[in-house]
């Protein structure tokens, strides 16, 4: 009997909101240690290292520079969680260090999206492969407990009797991101289409893909997309963003979309037509982050809504409290009737995705979400942006997608 591989020692690049979410999820992941963290903000990286150590997930050290983290002797894998505009720089540094022998890192996991453009995403994949790195694409909704369980039942009980599912619907919306760079098209890659449509497209592709079949078994034929500038380009809300985030966020001069819609036409290996309908928004004001999913077939339907929780709380106007997100992510109120997500890290899929990536990297298995999937998601999103810009359906054979940059990322406005 062979010995089990040792725990995976992980370095974090990035120390913001999503990194803190990942740390919380690792409290439920075995066989992993977070041994290092780097970000250019000393206060944030020190705070994240302290969070890791307080949770007994380390020992974790905060590094002053990226090179020190990726060449540290106790880092086997990197979790790339830094802002979109830094991803390519980090990947180039990592690939160079691995190929030169300065780094012993053997695996890389990257948050969505893989790149701000298709060219960037393809370079990220090429860099990982040139350095011989195992790679995993961190799309948390695919690993949501409800998604995994719902897909398993549909494909085990319903599809064999009635036929494969043919329509997936996915929607995600909240009241807007936490950090200023999300609102800057050139740094983020666009607006809500770039930021959140990657979630909806990939979780829908996952639900439509037969168990054990590769995502490539579905061929994307064409897409139709549209965008809206609903709330945050109104003068009073644009001024609020500038007040909250600083003068670099200029929604009136350089707007980014806060609503996006997508229709994606696909075909399976047998030639069956499949459809994804998706929408995303930063203009939703409700209890907090809302994810709505549905999977439909000839004689069945699966539905999930993240705010349709079993646990709810009512607080009257007499209960006063400061602002926070202790009940649900992107919480918009502290009074009234509110749903409570008992375990956000599990419900949203962060525990499942990190457990999966850790075990795949430890045992040398291929993750179910790789950088190849990340590239395909960016390709679809770029086609949707182009469709919104030119006002027509885009065929996925269009070669212009290789160099396409969305309107908000070009700094040309977009309204």
VENBELWO-V400852 format. One record per residue. N is the residue number from 0. RES is the residue in three letters. PSI is psi in whole degrees, -180 to 180 (none if undefined). Layout:
n={N	N}
res={RES	RES}
psi={PSI	PSI}
//
This chain:
n={0	1	2	3	4	5	6	7	8	9	10	11	12	13	14	15	16	17	18	19	20	21	22	23	24	25	26	27	28	29	30	31	32	33	34	35	36	37	38	39	40	41	42	43	44	45	46	47	48	49	50	51	52	53	54	55	56	57	58	59	60	61	62	63	64	65	66	67	68	69	70	71	72	73	74	75	76	77	78	79	80	81	82	83	84	85	86	87	88	89	90	91	92	93	94	95	96	97	98	99	100	101	102	103	104	105	106	107	108	109	110	111	112	113	114	115	116	117	118	119	120	121	122	123	124	125	126	127	128	129	130	131	132	133	134	135	136	137	138	139	140	141	142	143	144	145	146	147	148	149	150	151	152	153	154	155	156	157	158	159	160	161	162	163	164	165	166	167	168	169	170	171	172	173	174	175	176	177	178	179	180	181	182	183	184	185	186	187	188	189	190	191	192	193	194	195	196	197	198	199	200	201	202	203	204	205	206	207	208	209	210	211	212	213	214	215	216	217	218	219	220	221	222	223	224	225	226	227	228	229	230	231	232	233	234	235	236	237	238	239	240	241	242	243	244	245	246	247	248	249	250	251	252	253	254	255	256	257	258	259	260	261	262	263	264	265	266	267	268	269	270	271	272	273	274	275	276	277	278	279	280	281	282	283	284	285	286	287	288	289	290	291	292	293	294	295	296	297	298	299	300	301	302	303	304	305	306	307	308	309	310	311	312	313	314	315	316	317	318	319	320	321	322	323	324	325	326	327	328	329	330	331	332	333	334	335	336	337	338	339	340	341	342	343	344	345	346	347	348	349	350	351	352	353	354	355	356	357	358	359	360	361	362	363	364	365	366	367	368	369	370	371	372	373	374	375	376	377	378	379	380	381	382	383	384	385	386	387	388	389	390	391	392	393	394	395	396	397	398	399	400	401	402	403	404	405	406	407	408	409	410	411	412	413	414}
res={UNK	UNK	UNK	UNK	UNK	UNK	UNK	UNK	UNK	UNK	UNK	UNK	UNK	UNK	UNK	UNK	UNK	UNK	UNK	UNK	UNK	UNK	UNK	UNK	UNK	UNK	UNK	UNK	UNK	UNK	UNK	UNK	UNK	UNK	UNK	UNK	UNK	UNK	UNK	UNK	UNK	UNK	UNK	UNK	UNK	UNK	UNK	UNK	UNK	UNK	UNK	UNK	UNK	UNK	UNK	UNK	UNK	UNK	UNK	UNK	UNK	UNK	UNK	UNK	UNK	UNK	UNK	UNK	UNK	UNK	UNK	UNK	UNK	UNK	UNK	UNK	UNK	UNK	UNK	UNK	UNK	UNK	UNK	UNK	UNK	UNK	UNK	UNK	UNK	UNK	UNK	UNK	UNK	UNK	UNK	UNK	UNK	UNK	UNK	UNK	UNK	UNK	UNK	UNK	UNK	UNK	UNK	UNK	UNK	UNK	UNK	UNK	UNK	UNK	UNK	UNK	UNK	UNK	UNK	UNK	UNK	UNK	UNK	UNK	UNK	UNK	UNK	UNK	UNK	UNK	UNK	UNK	UNK	UNK	UNK	UNK	UNK	UNK	UNK	UNK	UNK	UNK	UNK	UNK	UNK	UNK	UNK	UNK	UNK	UNK	UNK	UNK	UNK	UNK	UNK	UNK	UNK	UNK	UNK	UNK	UNK	UNK	UNK	UNK	UNK	UNK	UNK	UNK	UNK	UNK	UNK	UNK	UNK	UNK	UNK	UNK	UNK	UNK	UNK	UNK	UNK	UNK	UNK	UNK	UNK	UNK	UNK	UNK	UNK	UNK	UNK	UNK	UNK	UNK	UNK	UNK	UNK	UNK	UNK	UNK	UNK	UNK	UNK	UNK	UNK	UNK	UNK	UNK	UNK	UNK	UNK	UNK	UNK	UNK	UNK	UNK	UNK	UNK	UNK	UNK	UNK	UNK	UNK	UNK	UNK	UNK	UNK	UNK	UNK	UNK	UNK	UNK	UNK	UNK	UNK	UNK	UNK	UNK	UNK	UNK	UNK	UNK	UNK	UNK	UNK	UNK	UNK	UNK	UNK	UNK	UNK	UNK	UNK	UNK	UNK	UNK	UNK	UNK	UNK	UNK	UNK	UNK	UNK	UNK	UNK	UNK	UNK	UNK	UNK	UNK	UNK	UNK	UNK	UNK	UNK	UNK	UNK	UNK	UNK	UNK	UNK	UNK	UNK	UNK	UNK	UNK	UNK	UNK	UNK	UNK	UNK	UNK	UNK	UNK	UNK	UNK	UNK	UNK	UNK	UNK	UNK	UNK	UNK	UNK	UNK	UNK	UNK	UNK	UNK	UNK	UNK	UNK	UNK	UNK	UNK	UNK	UNK	UNK	UNK	UNK	UNK	UNK	UNK	UNK	UNK	UNK	UNK	UNK	UNK	UNK	UNK	UNK	UNK	UNK	UNK	UNK	UNK	UNK	UNK	UNK	UNK	UNK	UNK	UNK	UNK	UNK	UNK	UNK	UNK	UNK	UNK	UNK	UNK	UNK	UNK	UNK	UNK	UNK	UNK	UNK	UNK	UNK	UNK	UNK	UNK	UNK	UNK	UNK	UNK	UNK	UNK	UNK	UNK	UNK	UNK	UNK	UNK	UNK	UNK	UNK	UNK	UNK	UNK	UNK	UNK	UNK	UNK	UNK	UNK	UNK	UNK	UNK	UNK	UNK	UNK	UNK	UNK	UNK	UNK	UNK	UNK	UNK	UNK	UNK	UNK	UNK	UNK	UNK	UNK	UNK	UNK	UNK	UNK	UNK	UNK}
psi={123	150	147	147	152	166	148	127	120	138	135	132	111	143	27	-154	-49	-33	-40	-36	-41	-42	-46	-41	-33	-13	-19	16	126	165	33	145	140	105	-11	156	138	137	159	-5	105	-45	-44	-44	-36	-41	-39	-41	-39	-39	-42	-48	-37	-32	1	42	-1	-139	141	138	140	126	145	-19	157	-42	-41	-37	-49	-12	5	140	-15	30	116	-28	153	136	111	103	12	169	157	-40	-5	-11	-47	-41	-43	-44	-38	-42	-41	-47	-41	-43	-39	-47	-27	-10	1	-23	141	10	136	-5	152	132	138	135	161	156	164	-26	164	-20	169	-38	-42	-46	-42	-35	-39	-46	-46	-39	-44	-44	-36	-27	2	27	135	145	144	137	121	85	95	-33	-28	-31	9	139	-39	-40	-47	-46	-42	-44	-43	-43	-44	-50	-22	-40	-47	-49	-43	-31	-37	-16	160	154	147	-8	126	133	138	133	141	135	149	-171	3	156	168	-28	150	-34	-24	-29	3	111	-39	-32	-38	-33	-8	-141	-132	-27	-47	-41	-41	-22	-26	-38	-54	-42	-44	-37	-34	-43	-42	-46	-34	-13	131	145	138	-7	145	154	-28	-8	-14	131	123	122	-46	163	154	126	158	156	159	154	83	-50	-52	-3	-2	136	-43	-33	-35	-40	-35	-42	-44	-40	-40	-38	-12	169	-14	-18	107	83	-25	-38	-38	74	150	149	145	8	141	144	147	140	122	124	128	171	137	-179	-23	2	8	138	135	154	139	128	126	150	148	153	142	11	19	124	103	-156	-33	-157	129	127	122	127	147	147	122	142	-172	-35	28	165	142	136	146	136	124	-23	-2	66	158	-23	125	159	137	129	123	173	-14	-15	107	144	160	167	147	-177	45	-10	-41	148	142	33	135	0	160	5	164	-167	120	138	154	125	110	-35	82	-40	-33	-48	-42	-11	2	-38	-49	-43	-39	-38	-44	-48	-43	-48	-36	-46	-36	-40	1	28	156	124	158	-14	116	178	-26	-40	-39	-39	-44	-39	-45	-38	-43	-44	-41	-40	-37	-42	-44	-41	-44	-36	-44	-10	36	166	138	125	137	-5	-1	116	-19	-16	-25	-34	6	138	127	152	-51	-27	-19	-7	28	18	-136	4	none}
//
